[in-house]
Amino acid sequence: MAQTLSIFFNIDRTYISVVEPTTKGLSLSYINSTLNYIDLENLEDEGSIKGLEELDIILTNLDFEVDKIDITIPAESVLVTQFPGRQGMTELELRELISLEIRQAYPQFNANQFASNLIPMGDRIDKQSMMLAVIMSVEIIKSLMNILDKFKIPINNIEISQLNAHNAYIYNYPENIYKTTAIVGVQNNFIDLSIVQNMKPIYYDLISFGDKNQLGELLIEEFNSLSNFVVKNIDEVFFFGTGLTMELLEITKNTFKKKDFDVNVERLNAFRMVSTQLSQREIDYCSRTLHIYPPCIGASFKSYHERIKIF
């Protein structure tokens, strides 16, 4: 059976996995990463050149029948925004909304220099219908095609890390489908915060933080604010990303406990419901990096979120 190659071009390095669908769910056939990053907006950078050489070696030596590639890029590489948008809007109306967002964020560019996906968001307590827009430069898409063209494997999808982490969460924690869950992607001094309920995103924001000791208080403040117009309570908080350390996780847990904020806090385990025949050494690696690979694993199957392609 053909397998799916997933490549996550993160800002620190590139992560690679190969999974195979089985009658019992996903099976992990391969996992690896480069030592260097690949900057999709600057492929001539010294680090990018090294990262590209590493990726080329990895993909050339893959001993799998791969029928498609699913790509994940960090949210830093795109514009992610949410705005009011009622159900049943025409394609022309949606295009006008996206064009407005692009003009405001990138006044020097034309809308046709971007590819955009819209994700209808779930129900909020203030009854406001919202859309989540992921707006990606066509130049980044061209860079990805140039990198992977030699392998003659079709690119199935390109998505951001936060939304593919949603996929990984919904797949790996089926018992939580009806809970209200905050997904927190940590990278450097920024977090991507989204809230998922009934397999739909209902909120998204990009938040900066300077002191790891303050992250818990920052999140509690954000959740309390959202209780007035988005969702009353948060049941679970799952963290993922290269910026997540065990120290940061414990500090945040302790802050929630001290503030009597009753919520379950965990690392998002990309492999919780994924089987494998890999070696013990590779399994140990998965255990250490389970919070890094949600975007990779989540990219490997069809999204749980509805998407509307624009441009």
C-alpha positions as CSV (number, residue, x, y, z in Angstrom):
1,M,0.0,0.0,0.0
2,A,1.3,3.5,-0.9
3,Q,2.4,5.6,2.0
4,T,2.2,9.4,2.7
5,L,5.3,11.5,3.1
6,S,4.9,14.4,5.4
7,I,7.5,17.3,5.5
8,F,7.4,20.0,8.1
9,F,9.6,23.0,7.2
10,N,9.9,24.5,10.7
11,I,12.1,27.5,11.5
12,D,14.7,25.4,13.4
13,R,14.9,22.3,11.1
14,T,12.8,20.2,8.8
15,Y,10.9,17.2,10.2
16,I,10.0,14.2,8.1
17,S,7.6,11.3,8.7
18,V,6.1,8.5,6.5
19,V,2.8,6.9,7.6
20,E,0.7,4.2,6.2
21,P,-3.1,3.8,6.7
22,T,-4.1,0.4,8.0
23,T,-7.3,-1.1,9.1
24,K,-6.4,-0.2,12.7
25,G,-5.4,3.4,11.9
26,L,-2.1,5.1,11.1
27,S,1.2,3.3,11.2
28,L,4.5,5.2,11.4
29,S,7.0,3.8,8.9
30,Y,9.7,6.4,9.1
31,I,10.8,9.4,11.1
32,N,13.7,11.8,10.7
33,S,14.8,15.5,10.7
34,T,17.5,17.6,9.3
35,L,20.0,19.4,11.5
36,N,19.6,22.7,9.7
37,Y,16.6,24.8,8.8
38,I,15.3,25.6,5.4
39,D,14.1,29.2,5.1
40,L,11.5,29.1,2.3
41,E,11.8,32.8,1.8
42,N,15.6,32.7,1.5
43,L,16.8,29.4,-0.1
44,E,20.2,30.9,-0.7
45,D,20.9,31.4,3.0
46,E,23.9,29.4,4.3
47,G,21.7,27.4,6.7
48,S,19.1,26.8,4.1
49,I,21.7,25.4,1.7
50,K,22.8,22.9,4.3
51,G,19.2,22.1,5.2
52,L,18.4,21.5,1.5
53,E,21.4,19.2,1.1
54,E,20.3,17.2,4.1
55,L,16.7,16.9,3.0
56,D,17.8,15.8,-0.5
57,I,19.9,13.0,1.0
58,I,17.0,11.9,3.3
59,L,14.4,11.8,0.5
60,T,16.8,10.2,-2.1
61,N,17.4,7.4,0.3
62,L,13.8,6.7,1.3
63,D,13.0,3.1,0.7
64,F,9.2,3.5,0.4
65,E,6.5,3.7,-2.2
66,V,5.2,7.2,-1.6
67,D,2.2,8.4,-3.5
68,K,1.9,12.0,-2.2
69,I,3.6,14.6,-0.1
70,D,1.8,16.7,2.5
71,I,3.6,19.8,3.5
72,T,3.5,21.9,6.7
73,I,4.9,25.3,7.1
74,P,5.2,27.4,10.3
75,A,2.6,30.2,10.9
76,E,5.4,32.7,10.7
77,S,5.5,32.1,6.9
78,V,1.9,33.1,6.3
79,L,-0.8,35.6,7.4
80,V,-3.4,34.0,9.6
81,T,-6.3,36.1,10.6
82,Q,-10.0,35.8,11.7
83,F,-12.8,38.1,10.7
84,P,-16.6,38.1,10.7
85,G,-18.1,36.2,7.8
86,R,-21.6,34.8,7.6
87,Q,-22.6,31.4,6.3
88,G,-23.6,31.2,2.7
89,M,-21.5,34.1,1.4
90,T,-20.8,33.9,-2.3
91,E,-17.3,33.3,-3.7
92,L,-17.1,36.9,-4.9
93,E,-18.0,38.2,-1.4
94,L,-15.3,35.9,0.1
95,R,-12.7,37.1,-2.4
96,E,-13.5,40.7,-1.5
97,L,-13.0,40.0,2.2
98,I,-9.7,38.2,1.5
99,S,-8.5,41.0,-0.8
100,L,-9.2,43.5,1.9
101,E,-7.2,41.5,4.5
102,I,-4.3,41.3,2.0
103,R,-4.4,45.0,1.2
104,Q,-4.3,45.9,4.9
105,A,-1.4,43.5,5.7
106,Y,0.6,43.8,2.4
107,P,-0.3,47.0,0.7
108,Q,2.6,46.7,-1.7
109,F,1.3,43.4,-3.2
110,N,-1.7,42.3,-5.3
111,A,-4.2,39.7,-4.1
112,N,-3.3,37.4,-6.9
113,Q,0.2,37.0,-5.5
114,F,-1.3,34.9,-2.7
115,A,-3.2,31.7,-2.2
116,S,-5.8,31.6,0.5
117,N,-7.9,29.1,2.4
118,L,-10.9,30.0,4.5
119,I,-12.0,27.8,7.4
120,P,-15.5,28.5,8.7
121,M,-15.3,28.7,12.5
122,G,-17.6,27.0,15.0
123,D,-20.3,28.5,17.2
124,R,-19.4,31.1,19.8
125,I,-21.5,32.3,22.8
126,D,-21.9,35.8,21.2
127,K,-23.4,34.1,18.1
128,Q,-20.8,35.9,15.9
129,S,-20.0,33.9,12.7
130,M,-16.3,34.0,12.0
131,M,-13.9,32.9,9.3
132,L,-10.3,31.9,9.7
133,A,-8.1,32.9,6.8
134,V,-4.7,31.4,5.9
135,I,-3.0,33.6,3.3
136,M,0.1,32.3,1.7
137,S,2.5,33.9,-0.7
138,V,2.6,32.2,-4.1
139,E,6.4,32.6,-3.9
140,I,6.6,30.2,-1.0
141,I,4.5,27.7,-3.0
142,K,7.0,28.0,-5.9
143,S,9.9,27.5,-3.5
144,L,8.3,24.3,-2.3
145,M,7.7,23.0,-5.8
146,N,11.3,23.8,-6.8
147,I,12.6,21.9,-3.8
148,L,10.5,18.8,-4.4
149,D,10.1,18.7,-8.2
150,K,13.0,16.3,-8.7
151,F,11.3,13.6,-6.7
152,K,8.3,13.5,-9.0
153,I,5.9,12.9,-6.1
154,P,2.7,15.1,-6.2
155,I,2.2,17.7,-3.5
156,N,-1.2,16.9,-2.0
157,N,-1.6,19.8,0.4
158,I,0.2,22.7,2.0
159,E,-1.0,23.8,5.5
160,I,0.2,25.7,8.5
161,S,1.5,23.9,11.6
162,Q,-1.3,25.1,13.9
163,L,-4.1,23.6,11.8
164,N,-2.3,20.4,11.2
165,A,-1.8,20.2,15.0
166,H,-5.6,20.4,15.2
167,N,-5.8,17.3,13.0
168,A,-3.3,15.4,15.2
169,Y,-5.2,16.3,18.3
170,I,-8.6,15.2,16.9
171,Y,-7.2,11.9,15.7
172,N,-5.2,11.1,18.8
173,Y,-7.7,12.1,21.4
174,P,-11.1,10.9,20.1
175,E,-12.5,10.9,23.6
176,N,-12.1,14.7,23.7
177,I,-14.1,15.5,20.6
178,Y,-16.9,17.3,22.5
179,K,-14.6,19.0,25.0
180,T,-13.4,22.6,24.6
181,T,-9.7,22.4,24.0
182,A,-7.0,25.1,23.7
183,I,-4.2,24.1,21.4
184,V,-1.0,26.1,22.1
185,G,1.9,26.1,19.7
186,V,5.1,27.4,21.3
187,Q,7.9,28.8,19.2
188,N,10.5,31.2,20.4
189,N,8.6,33.9,22.3
190,F,5.3,33.5,20.5
191,I,2.4,31.2,20.9
192,D,-0.3,30.3,18.4
193,L,-3.4,29.9,20.5
194,S,-6.5,28.3,19.0
195,I,-9.6,26.8,20.6
196,V,-11.2,23.7,19.2
197,Q,-14.7,22.5,20.0
198,N,-16.8,19.8,18.2
199,M,-13.9,19.3,15.7
200,K,-14.1,23.0,14.6
201,P,-11.8,25.9,15.5
202,I,-13.8,28.7,17.3
203,Y,-10.9,31.1,18.0
204,Y,-7.3,31.9,16.9
205,D,-4.7,34.4,18.0
206,L,-0.9,34.9,17.9
207,I,0.4,36.1,21.2
208,S,3.9,37.2,22.2
209,F,5.4,36.5,25.7
210,G,8.7,37.6,27.1
211,D,9.0,35.6,30.3
212,K,8.2,31.9,30.5
213,N,7.2,32.3,34.1
214,Q,4.4,34.6,32.9
215,L,2.9,32.3,30.2
216,G,0.4,30.6,32.5
217,E,-0.9,34.0,33.8
218,L,-1.1,35.3,30.2
219,L,-3.2,32.3,29.2
220,I,-5.5,32.5,32.2
221,E,-6.1,36.2,31.4
222,E,-6.8,35.3,27.8
223,F,-9.2,32.5,28.7
224,N,-11.1,34.7,31.2
225,S,-11.4,37.4,28.5
226,L,-12.7,34.8,26.0
227,S,-15.3,33.6,28.4
228,N,-17.3,36.8,27.7
229,F,-17.7,36.2,24.0
230,V,-16.2,33.0,22.7
231,V,-16.5,30.1,25.1
232,K,-17.4,29.9,28.8
233,N,-14.9,27.3,29.9
234,I,-11.7,25.6,28.7
235,D,-11.6,21.8,29.5
236,E,-8.1,21.0,28.2
237,V,-4.9,22.8,27.2
238,F,-2.5,20.9,24.9
239,F,1.0,22.3,24.2
240,F,3.2,21.5,21.2
241,G,6.1,23.0,19.4
242,T,9.9,23.3,19.5
243,G,9.7,26.1,22.0
244,L,8.0,23.8,24.6
245,T,10.3,22.5,27.3
246,M,9.4,20.3,30.3
247,E,10.3,23.3,32.5
248,L,7.9,25.6,30.7
249,L,5.2,23.0,30.9
250,E,5.6,22.5,34.6
251,I,5.8,26.2,35.3
252,T,2.5,26.7,33.4
253,K,0.8,23.8,35.2
254,N,1.9,25.2,38.6
255,T,0.6,28.6,37.7
256,F,-2.8,27.2,36.7
257,K,-2.9,25.3,40.0
258,K,-1.9,28.3,42.1
259,K,-4.6,30.4,40.4
260,D,-7.2,27.7,40.9
261,F,-7.7,27.4,37.2
262,D,-9.1,23.9,36.9
263,V,-7.9,22.6,33.6
264,N,-6.0,19.6,32.3
265,V,-2.6,20.5,30.8
266,E,-0.6,18.2,28.7
267,R,1.9,17.9,25.9
268,L,0.1,17.1,22.6
269,N,1.2,13.5,21.8
270,A,1.4,13.1,18.0
271,F,1.8,9.4,18.3
272,R,-0.8,8.5,20.9
273,M,-3.0,6.5,18.5
274,V,-0.3,5.7,16.0
275,S,1.2,2.2,15.7
276,T,4.7,1.4,14.5
277,Q,7.3,-1.3,13.8
278,L,10.2,1.0,14.2
279,S,13.2,0.2,16.4
280,Q,13.4,0.9,20.1
281,R,15.9,3.7,19.4
282,E,13.4,5.3,17.1
283,I,10.5,4.8,19.5
284,D,12.6,6.5,22.2
285,Y,13.1,9.4,19.8
286,C,9.4,9.6,19.2
287,S,8.8,9.7,23.0
288,R,11.2,12.7,23.4
289,T,9.8,14.6,20.4
290,L,6.1,13.7,20.6
291,H,5.2,17.4,21.1
292,I,7.2,18.4,18.0
293,Y,5.6,16.1,15.4
294,P,1.9,17.0,15.7
295,P,2.1,19.2,12.5
296,C,3.8,16.3,10.6
297,I,1.4,13.6,11.7
298,G,-1.6,15.8,11.4
299,A,-0.7,16.6,7.8
300,S,-0.9,12.9,6.8
301,F,-4.6,12.6,6.4
302,K,-7.6,14.6,5.3
303,S,-8.3,17.7,7.4
304,Y,-11.2,17.5,9.9
305,H,-11.9,21.2,9.2
306,E,-13.9,22.4,6.2
307,R,-11.8,24.5,3.8
308,I,-12.8,27.0,1.1
309,K,-10.0,27.7,-1.4
310,I,-9.8,31.3,-2.6
311,F,-7.5,32.6,-5.4
